[in-house]
Amino acid sequence: MTHWYEGPLAAFDTETTGVDVEEDRIVSAALVVQDTAGGRMRVTRWLVNPGVPVPVGATEIHGLTDDHLQRNGRWPAPVVEEIARALAEQCAAGRPLVVMNAPFDLTLLDRELKRHRASSLAGYLENTPLCVLDPRVLDKHLDRYRKGRRTLTDLCAQYEVVLDGAHDAAADAAASLELVRAVGRRFSSRLERLSPSELHALQAVWHAAQARGLQAWFAKSGTPEAVDPAWPLRPELPAAA
């Protein structure tokens, strides 16, 4: 029997103008699909002219400048719709969607859909449920006492996954996909009996517990930052009165 971590997977990643999911914009995105471990990866890329300035700090991370995006990027409205439809197709085909730190990328896409299409990610999924595998949540639960950071670069080093061209959406998506396969193999005795849909439900619980733990640590250290327990998508903020 082929275990889920050796079978079909799709992976999604974005590069953005910043880290605020409510206000920042997508500047590039990629979807990587692989039907079996070791098989050919099919890659779809999007480049977006976000319509707002790209901060220097963001450009230093992903290398995408205002000038490059204005010359080569497409307007956001058709792009975010294409992305949402592409993700919905993967869900309808039964491929689990690998998203590293899913609440960031999926929430930001959802807000872009609201901004440019007066819609939502749920609106494109319709009756097809999301089935997300988040290597950050999986690793943090399965190897919770390991010290150190858990960025994509750190996790790839930990699981011996090649990451060529970090902070390129396609490279990060491909690495995240291989990372989930590596996590599945390392913890096969704990994961192989679980289906991706069962894991999706469990990750929501695990992420909430991880968020509570981080929030308690922030409170102890006097850090005012709030940690959102929602996964894989943060709820919309209430409209201002």
N, C-alpha and C positions, 0 to 999 in steps of 0.2 A: 504494500500500500504506500502511495506517495503522500508524505506529510505536507501540510499546508505550506511550510517554509521552503519546500522544494518545488512547489507548483506555481501557478500563475499569480503574479503580483503586478501592481501598478504603483508608481511613486510620483508625488507632486511636490514641487518646491517653488518658492518665489524669491525674488530680490526686490527691495523696497526703498522708499525714501527715508524710512526710519522705523522705529519699533512701537509706535502707537497705532494699535489696530483700528482705532476709531477715526484717526485723522490722516495717517500716512497712506501712501499710494504704492501700487505695484508698478515696477519698472521692467521687470522681466519675469517669466515663469516657464516652467517646463513640466512635461508629463512623460514619464519613462515607463514602458510596458515590456514585461518579460514573461513569456509563457511557461518557461521551466528554468530551473537553476542552471546556469551556464549557457543558456540560450541567448540568441541575439536580442539586444535591447532596441526597441523602436522608440524614437525620441521625437517629441513635438515641442517646439520652442515658440515663445511669444516675446516680442520686444514692444514696450509700451512707452509712448510719450505721455507722461502722467498729467501734463497740463499745469504742473506746479514746479517750482525750482527744486532741484535735487541738492540737498545739503552736501557740503564738502565732505563731511564725515562719512556719509553714506557712499559717496563716490570712492572714497579711499578704501572702502570695504569691497565693493563689487566692481569698481572700475568703470561704471556707466556714467558718463557726463551728460550735462544738459544738452550740449551741442550734438553729441552722438544720438541721443534719444530724440531730439527734435528733427534730426535728419533721417533717422532710420526707424524710429518707433511709430507704431500705429496709435490711433486714438483709442482711449480706454473702453468706450462703450461696446464696440463689436468684439474686442479682445476678451473682456471679462465674460461676455456671453458665450464665446467659443470655449473658454476654459470651463465654465460651469457645465456646458453640454458635454464636453469631453470627460469630465469627472463623472457625470451622470451615466454616460455610456459604459464606463468601467464598472460602476456599481451595478448597472443592469446586467452586465456580462458576468457578474459574480466574482470579479477580481478584487481582493482586498486592496485598499488604498493606503500605501505607506506614506506617512507625513511626519517628518521629524518636528517635534514641538507643534503638534497639530493645532492647538488653540490659536497660535499666531497666524499661520498661513491660511487656515480655513476661515477664521473670523475676519481677517483682512479682506479675503475674497468676498465674503458675504457682505461686508460694508461697501466694497466697490460695486457690487451688484445693486445694492440699495441706492448708492450715489448716482450711478450711470444708467441703470436699467429699471429703477423703481421696483426691484424684485429682491429675491434672497436666494441663497444656495438651496434652501429647502424647496423653494418654488421650482427649481430645475430638477431636483431629485424626485419630486412628486411622491409616488408610493414606493420608491426604491430606497431602502434604508442604507445609510452610510455604514460601511464596515472599514474601520480605520485601524491601522497598526502603527503605533508611535514608538520608535526605538528608544526614545528617551524615557518614556513611562515604563516600558518593558524592562529596560536595563535597571532603572532605579528601583523597581520592585523586586526583580530577580536577584540583584546583587546589591542590596540596599546598604550594606555596611562598608562597601568599598569607598575609600577616600578619593578625593579629587573631583575635578569638574566633569561635566557630562555634555559638553558641546559635541557637535557632529565630528569635529576634528579629534577630540579626545576619545570618543567612542570608537571611531575608526581605528585609532591606534590601539585601543584596548582589545578589539576583536580582529585585528590584523586585516582590515579592509582597506583597499587602496582608494584614496581620495585625491584625484588629480584635478587641480583647478578649483580649489575651495572657493565658495561664494559665487560660483557660476551656477545658475539654477539647475541646468541639466546635469552637471557634475555632482551637485549636492543630492539631487533626486536619485541618481544612479547609485551613489554611495549609500544613501539611506536604505534603498532596496536591498543591496547586498548586506548591509548591517543587520536588517531584520532577519535575513536568512542565517547570518552568523549567530545571532542571539538564539534563534530557534534551534540550531544545531547544538550550541553549548548547553542549553537548558532543555534539551529534548525530553528528558524524563519528566519534566514538569509541564511541558507545553504540547507534546504530540497528541494527547488525548482531547485537547481542546480545539474546537473549531474556531475559525477567524471571527465569526459572529459572537461566540461565547467570550473570546478574548476582548472583543470590542466592549462588551458590557463590563467585563472585569476591569479594563483599563480606566473606565470612567470612575469606578470605585477607588482604584489604586491612585489615580491622579488626585482625587479629592483628598485622600489621606496624606499624600505627599505635600499638597498645598497647605493643609492644616499644620503639618510639621514645620514647613518653611515659615508659615505665618507666626507660629509660636517662637521660632528662632529669631525672626525679625523683631518681635515684641521684646524678647529678652535682651537683644542687642541695641534696642532703641531706634531701630529703623522704621520709618513711618510707612514704608511701601506696603500696599495691599496685594495679596495673592489671590487670584481668581481660581476657585476650585472646579469650574466648569470645564468639561472635556467631551468631545473634541472641538466644540464650538461654543464661544462665549455668548450669552444672551445679549440682546440689544439693550443699550442703556435707556432708561426711561426718558421720554422727551421732556425738555425743559418747560416749565409752566409759563 
